[in-house]
Every structure is written in C-alpha cells, then in structure tokens.
Amino acid sequence: MSGILCVDDDARDNIEVQTRRIFDRIARALAKHGASLSDIVKTTSYLADLADYEGFNRVRVEAFKDCQEPPASTAVGAGSLLGSGTRVEIEAVAFVPSH
C-alpha cells in the first residue's frame, strides 16, 4: 500500500491523530484480504517535519503492540507533503500467504 494520508480537517497538523487514522485505514484495507497489521513486513513513513517523530513513533509502536515482531520501519524527513496540514504519509508492505 502506498501513499496513505490523512487529510481530515479535524486532524490538520496533528501528527498523532493522522498517524492513528492512517494505520486504521491500512488495517481496514488489509482486513478485506484476510490480513492484519501483523502481516506487515515493512513500513516507510514520510514526515513533513522530523520534529514530529516522537509523536508519530508513539502511535506506530501502539499500532503494532499485538504483533509478535514489529515490521522493519524507516522514517524520512520529507519537508512538504500533499495537502495543507498533512504531517505524515505511510506506505506499507504486507506478506499475506495464500490460503
């Protein structure tokens, strides 16, 4: 999954709310394919400002708290993201074995 954003007006400039909503969107998309956040093997996150990393990481750790092993994770300072007030964009790679 690539380019997952949160552009909700009530989440504008709030890194924790945006991150939580993005992981919720990812979880819902995975569920449609019989998968969950536990199936994610790697995430790449683009932060508008690396000063937001602490708040972002707090939510990321919470999102993967039930995973036996959290995925590999890279965070990059992107400077500017699509949409005013957008603080984070996340892409995720999941491995979902066929049934």
C-alpha positions as CSV (number, residue, x, y, z in Angstrom):
1,M,0.0,0.0,0.0
2,S,1.4,3.3,-0.9
3,G,0.8,7.0,-0.3
4,I,-1.7,6.6,2.6
5,L,-2.5,10.0,4.0
6,C,-5.0,11.6,6.4
7,V,-6.4,14.8,5.1
8,D,-9.3,15.1,7.6
9,D,-9.9,18.7,8.6
10,D,-10.1,17.8,12.3
11,A,-6.7,16.1,12.1
12,R,-4.9,19.0,10.5
13,D,-1.4,19.5,11.8
14,N,-1.9,16.7,14.4
15,I,0.7,14.0,13.9
16,E,-0.7,11.5,16.4
17,V,-4.3,11.7,15.1
18,Q,-3.1,11.5,11.5
19,T,-0.8,8.5,12.2
20,R,-3.6,6.7,14.1
21,R,-6.1,7.2,11.3
22,I,-3.6,6.1,8.6
23,F,-2.9,2.8,10.5
24,D,-6.7,2.3,10.9
25,R,-7.1,2.7,7.1
26,I,-4.3,0.3,6.5
27,A,-5.8,-2.2,8.9
28,R,-9.2,-2.0,7.2
29,A,-7.7,-2.5,3.7
30,L,-5.7,-5.5,4.9
31,A,-8.8,-7.0,6.6
32,K,-10.6,-7.0,3.2
33,H,-7.9,-9.5,2.2
34,G,-8.0,-11.6,5.3
35,A,-4.9,-9.9,6.7
36,S,-4.0,-7.6,9.6
37,L,-1.3,-5.2,10.7
38,S,0.6,-8.4,11.9
39,D,1.2,-9.2,8.2
40,I,3.1,-6.0,7.5
41,V,6.8,-6.7,7.0
42,K,8.0,-3.1,6.3
43,T,6.8,0.5,6.5
44,T,8.2,3.6,5.1
45,S,6.9,6.9,6.6
46,Y,7.4,10.3,5.3
47,L,7.2,13.1,7.9
48,A,6.7,16.7,6.9
49,D,8.9,17.6,10.0
50,L,11.2,15.2,11.8
51,A,10.4,17.0,15.0
52,D,7.1,15.1,14.8
53,Y,8.9,11.7,15.0
54,E,8.3,11.2,18.8
55,G,4.5,11.6,18.4
56,F,4.5,9.5,15.2
57,N,6.6,6.7,16.8
58,R,4.4,6.6,19.9
59,V,1.4,5.8,17.7
60,R,3.4,3.4,15.5
61,V,4.5,1.4,18.5
62,E,0.9,1.3,19.7
63,A,-0.4,0.1,16.3
64,F,2.0,-2.8,16.3
65,K,1.8,-3.7,20.0
66,D,0.0,-7.0,19.4
67,C,2.5,-8.1,16.7
68,Q,4.9,-10.9,17.7
69,E,7.6,-9.0,15.8
70,P,7.0,-5.4,14.6
71,P,7.9,-4.7,10.9
72,A,11.0,-3.1,9.7
73,S,10.4,0.7,9.7
74,T,12.0,3.7,8.0
75,A,11.1,7.3,8.6
76,V,12.2,10.0,6.3
77,G,12.0,13.8,6.7
78,A,10.1,14.8,3.5
79,G,9.8,18.5,4.1
80,S,6.4,19.0,2.4
81,L,3.6,16.6,1.8
82,L,0.5,16.8,-0.4
83,G,-2.3,18.7,1.3
84,S,-2.0,21.6,3.8
85,G,-1.7,20.4,7.3
86,T,-0.6,16.9,6.3
87,R,2.1,15.7,8.6
88,V,2.7,12.1,7.6
89,E,2.4,9.7,4.7
90,I,2.9,6.0,5.1
91,E,3.5,3.1,2.7
92,A,3.3,-0.5,3.9
93,V,4.3,-3.8,2.5
94,A,2.5,-6.9,3.8
95,F,3.1,-10.6,3.2
96,V,-0.2,-12.5,3.1
97,P,0.2,-16.2,2.4
98,S,-2.3,-17.6,0.0
99,H,-5.0,-19.8,1.7
